[in-house]
Amino acid sequence: MLLSIIHGFYKTKTNMSELAKKAKAGNEEVLNDLLFANTPFMKKTASFVCKRPIDEHDEEFSVAMNGFHEAVMAFDANENASLQTFAHLIIKRRLVDYIRKESVRNEKVMLLHLENEESSSTQHYLFDEKSIHTYTEEQISAARREELSVYNNSLKEFNLSFEELTRAAPKHVDARKTAFQIAQIIAESEELYNYLMINKRLPLKEIEALVEVSRKTLERHRKYMIAVVLLLNSDFVYIKDYVKGEII
């Protein structure tokens, strides 16, 4: 049963890759079909990032759709595990950028309103773009520290640590890229991912049947792949920025 699910998953992934290739080549009809078929996916991703329901009437949905379009145009089946994995990351980044810009804009409006209200009083406050930028950077630093703390706790559930991962990470670029792509497949497959989270170990037999990588290699990179799966199926925007060259 597991293998049939995996094969069905791969068939869908291959079809999506072929459609993305046609869309990149200029087939507008295929592009529109892709956008329409992935509307629920775009809503789900936007809702996940924004922490609230998002529909077609929200500006965030437009940002998500533009991000998906960008992902289709940049997708490379040889480099990326799947179109949706790639698009998920692009959409999240574009939404985070949008949220940051909106936050700064709203703060400027609020500060301008306060300044106008107090213009006739003896008290004057200096609000400028630099102070807003500093405040935003402090928020980002705090969020980054929080992400690292949560990620470290997730790793501990698998008896892993940041120090151990530094030693376990594949040293060669090709080996690291292969391990990363396998981790993406695990993260995308509900069956494989659930097995990992329940049993706290990788289903190596099933993975070996799916990819052209030896059991010995899978075991050698086991710790690294587990760490990547946990990262991919998380909402760690800032940590993912550190490894975005490998994720996308």
Secondary structure, DSSP 8 states (H G I E B T S, - for coil): -HHHHHHHHHHHHHHHHHHHHHHHTT-HHHHHHHHHHTHHHHHHHHHHHHTS---TTSHHHHHHHHHHHHHHHH--TTT-S-HHHHHHHHHHHHHHHHHHHHHHHHHHHHHHHHHHHTTTSS------HHHHHHHHHHHHHHHHHHHHHHHHHHHHTTT--HHHHHHHS-SSHHHHHHHHHHHHHHHH-HHHHHHHHHHSS--HHHHHHHSS--HHHHHHTHHHHHHHHHHHTS--HHHHHHTHHHH-
